[in-house]
Amino acid sequence: MKKEVLEIVSDSASTEKELVEEAVNLKQEKRQEVAILTYYDSVQEPDLKKELNYKAETTDEGVKITNFYHNANTVSDTALSKQWDVSQNNFDLVTGVLTIQLTIEEGLGVDTILTQSKGLIDLLMTYNAEKEIQAIELEIKSGKEQYSFKSVTADTLTNTKMVYTN
């Protein structure tokens, strides 16, 4: 049976550390798993839809933090830095989703990873048009960082890490 998760929207000014502390405290107080969501502050541009910034989820081991990097104006960069090896992949014939596990060089900025991920997906969709690919999901490892990029949300790169509290 899946446990009920308490979902809370928190102040957008919270840091990762504050979110971890808040999640741990709420889990103890409410005696249930907690997911805290923060959104980018859109006071400057109130007509913009609110974009998710962080998601902190409690687990048995600690808190899983996901950082969402958005850039609606991201351009596609098909000049990939060094070699992005796409040989570690899995194509689900039923759903049409191609999942690729990549290890890239350390030190690339989030914007570079975002634009090159978009470029890689553009290249794969163009050169594999006959393969009936519905979506592409990239699982990217850069040093200790883990990123995820999905073609269906082509302007968002996510970074997930565990903060062990037990």
DRENVEXLUM-349889 format. One record per residue (C-alpha): residue number from 1; residue in three letters; x, y, z. Coordinates in Angstrom, 1 decimal, m for minus. Layout:
REM residues N
REC   nr  rest       X       Y       Z
REC  NUM   ALA       X       Y       Z
...
//
This chain:
REM residues 166
REC   nr  rest       X       Y       Z
REC    1   MET     0.0     0.0     0.0
REC    2   LYS     1.4     3.4    m1.0
REC    3   LYS     1.8     5.9     1.9
REC    4   GLU     0.0     9.2     1.8
REC    5   VAL     2.4    12.0     0.9
REC    6   LEU     1.7    15.5     2.3
REC    7   GLU     2.4    18.0    m0.4
REC    8   ILE     3.2    21.6     0.6
REC    9   VAL     4.1    24.7    m1.4
REC   10   SER     6.9    26.7     0.3
REC   11   ASP     8.4    30.1     0.0
REC   12   SER    10.4    30.5    m3.2
REC   13   ALA    13.2    32.2    m1.3
REC   14   SER    14.1    28.9     0.5
REC   15   THR    17.5    27.5    m0.1
REC   16   GLU    18.2    23.7    m0.6
REC   17   LYS    19.4    23.4     3.0
REC   18   GLU    16.3    25.2     4.4
REC   19   LEU    14.1    22.9     2.3
REC   20   VAL    15.8    19.8     3.6
REC   21   GLU    15.4    21.0     7.2
REC   22   GLU    11.8    21.9     6.6
REC   23   ALA    11.0    18.5     5.1
REC   24   VAL    12.7    16.6     7.9
REC   25   ASN    10.9    18.7    10.5
REC   26   LEU     7.5    18.3     8.8
REC   27   LYS     8.0    14.6     8.4
REC   28   GLN     8.6    14.2    12.2
REC   29   GLU     5.7    16.6    13.1
REC   30   LYS     3.1    15.0    10.7
REC   31   ARG     4.5    11.5    11.0
REC   32   GLN     4.2    11.0     7.2
REC   33   GLU     6.2    11.4     4.1
REC   34   VAL     6.4    15.0     2.8
REC   35   ALA     6.9    16.7    m0.6
REC   36   ILE     7.7    20.4    m0.6
REC   37   LEU     7.5    22.4    m3.8
REC   38   THR     8.9    25.8    m4.5
REC   39   TYR     8.2    27.9    m7.5
REC   40   TYR    10.3    30.6    m9.2
REC   41   ASP     9.3    34.0    m8.0
REC   42   SER     7.5    35.7   m10.8
REC   43   VAL     6.8    39.0    m9.2
REC   44   GLN     8.8    40.7   m12.0
REC   45   GLU     6.7    39.0   m14.6
REC   46   PRO     3.4    38.1   m13.0
REC   47   ASP     1.8    37.1   m16.3
REC   48   LEU     4.2    34.2   m16.6
REC   49   LYS     3.0    30.8   m15.5
REC   50   LYS     4.7    29.6   m12.3
REC   51   GLU     7.6    27.3   m13.0
REC   52   LEU     8.7    24.7   m10.4
REC   53   ASN    12.0    25.5    m8.8
REC   54   TYR    12.7    22.8    m6.2
REC   55   LYS    11.0    19.6    m5.1
REC   56   ALA    12.1    18.1    m1.8
REC   57   GLU    10.7    14.6    m1.0
REC   58   THR    11.3    12.7     2.2
REC   59   THR    12.3     9.1     2.0
REC   60   ASP    13.4     6.4     4.5
REC   61   GLU    17.1     7.4     3.9
REC   62   GLY    16.7    11.2     3.9
REC   63   VAL    15.5    13.9     1.5
REC   64   LYS    15.6    13.7    m2.3
REC   65   ILE    16.0    17.2    m3.8
REC   66   THR    15.2    17.9    m7.4
REC   67   ASN    16.2    21.3    m8.9
REC   68   PHE    14.3    22.3   m12.0
REC   69   TYR    16.3    24.5   m14.5
REC   70   HIS    13.9    26.3   m16.9
REC   71   ASN    14.7    28.4   m19.9
REC   72   ALA    11.9    28.9   m22.4
REC   73   ASN    14.3    30.7   m24.7
REC   74   THR    16.7    27.8   m24.9
REC   75   VAL    18.1    27.3   m28.4
REC   76   SER    19.2    24.0   m29.7
REC   77   ASP    23.0    23.5   m29.9
REC   78   THR    23.9    20.5   m32.1
REC   79   ALA    27.6    21.2   m31.7
REC   80   LEU    28.0    18.8   m28.7
REC   81   SER    31.0    19.3   m26.5
REC   82   LYS    33.4    16.3   m26.6
REC   83   GLN    31.7    13.0   m27.2
REC   84   TRP    28.2    12.4   m26.1
REC   85   ASP    27.9     8.6   m26.4
REC   86   VAL    24.3     7.5   m27.1
REC   87   SER    25.1     3.8   m27.2
REC   88   GLN    23.6     3.2   m23.7
REC   89   ASN    20.0     3.4   m24.8
REC   90   ASN    16.7     1.6   m24.5
REC   91   PHE    13.8     2.0   m26.9
REC   92   ASP    10.4     1.0   m25.6
REC   93   LEU     8.4    m0.2   m28.6
REC   94   VAL     5.1     0.1   m26.9
REC   95   THR     5.4     3.7   m25.7
REC   96   GLY     7.8     4.9   m28.3
REC   97   VAL    10.1     6.4   m25.6
REC   98   LEU    13.9     6.3   m26.2
REC   99   THR    15.8     6.5   m23.0
REC  100   ILE    19.5     7.3   m23.2
REC  101   GLN    22.1     7.1   m20.4
REC  102   LEU    24.9     9.6   m21.0
REC  103   THR    28.1    10.3   m19.1
REC  104   ILE    29.5    13.7   m20.0
REC  105   GLU    32.5    15.7   m19.0
REC  106   GLU    32.5    17.6   m15.7
REC  107   GLY    32.3    21.3   m15.4
REC  108   LEU    29.7    22.1   m18.0
REC  109   GLY    27.3    24.8   m17.0
REC  110   VAL    23.6    24.0   m16.7
REC  111   ASP    22.8    26.2   m19.7
REC  112   THR    25.3    24.3   m21.8
REC  113   ILE    23.9    21.0   m20.7
REC  114   LEU    20.4    22.3   m21.4
REC  115   THR    21.1    23.6   m24.9
REC  116   GLN    23.2    20.6   m25.9
REC  117   SER    20.5    18.2   m24.6
REC  118   LYS    18.0    19.9   m26.7
REC  119   GLY    20.4    19.8   m29.7
REC  120   LEU    21.0    16.1   m29.2
REC  121   ILE    17.3    15.4   m29.1
REC  122   ASP    16.8    17.4   m32.3
REC  123   LEU    19.5    15.4   m34.0
REC  124   LEU    18.1    12.1   m32.9
REC  125   MET    14.5    13.0   m33.9
REC  126   THR    15.7    14.2   m37.3
REC  127   TYR    17.9    11.2   m38.2
REC  128   ASN    15.5     8.6   m36.7
REC  129   ALA    12.2    10.0   m38.1
REC  130   GLU    11.2     6.6   m39.4
REC  131   LYS    11.7     4.9   m36.1
REC  132   GLU     8.4     6.2   m34.6
REC  133   ILE    10.1     7.8   m31.6
REC  134   GLN     7.4     9.6   m29.5
REC  135   ALA     9.7    11.0   m26.9
REC  136   ILE    13.4    10.9   m25.8
REC  137   GLU    14.6    10.9   m22.2
REC  138   LEU    18.2    11.7   m21.3
REC  139   GLU    19.7    10.5   m18.1
REC  140   ILE    22.9    12.5   m17.8
REC  141   LYS    25.8    12.0   m15.4
REC  142   SER    28.4    14.7   m15.1
REC  143   GLY    30.9    14.0   m12.2
REC  144   LYS    28.7    13.6    m9.1
REC  145   GLU    25.7    15.4   m10.6
REC  146   GLN    22.7    13.5   m12.1
REC  147   TYR    20.5    15.3   m14.6
REC  148   SER    17.4    14.4   m16.5
REC  149   PHE    16.1    15.9   m19.7
REC  150   LYS    12.9    14.9   m21.5
REC  151   SER    11.9    16.0   m25.0
REC  152   VAL     8.3    16.6   m23.9
REC  153   THR     9.5    19.3   m21.5
REC  154   ALA    12.3    20.6   m23.8
REC  155   ASP    13.0    23.8   m21.8
REC  156   THR    13.5    22.1   m18.5
REC  157   LEU    16.6    20.2   m17.1
REC  158   THR    16.3    18.5   m13.7
REC  159   ASN    19.1    17.7   m11.2
REC  160   THR    18.3    15.2    m8.5
REC  161   LYS    20.4    14.3    m5.4
REC  162   MET    19.9    12.7    m2.1
REC  163   VAL    20.6    14.4     1.2
REC  164   TYR    21.0    11.6     3.8
REC  165   THR    19.6    12.5     7.2
REC  166   ASN    19.5     9.1     9.0
//
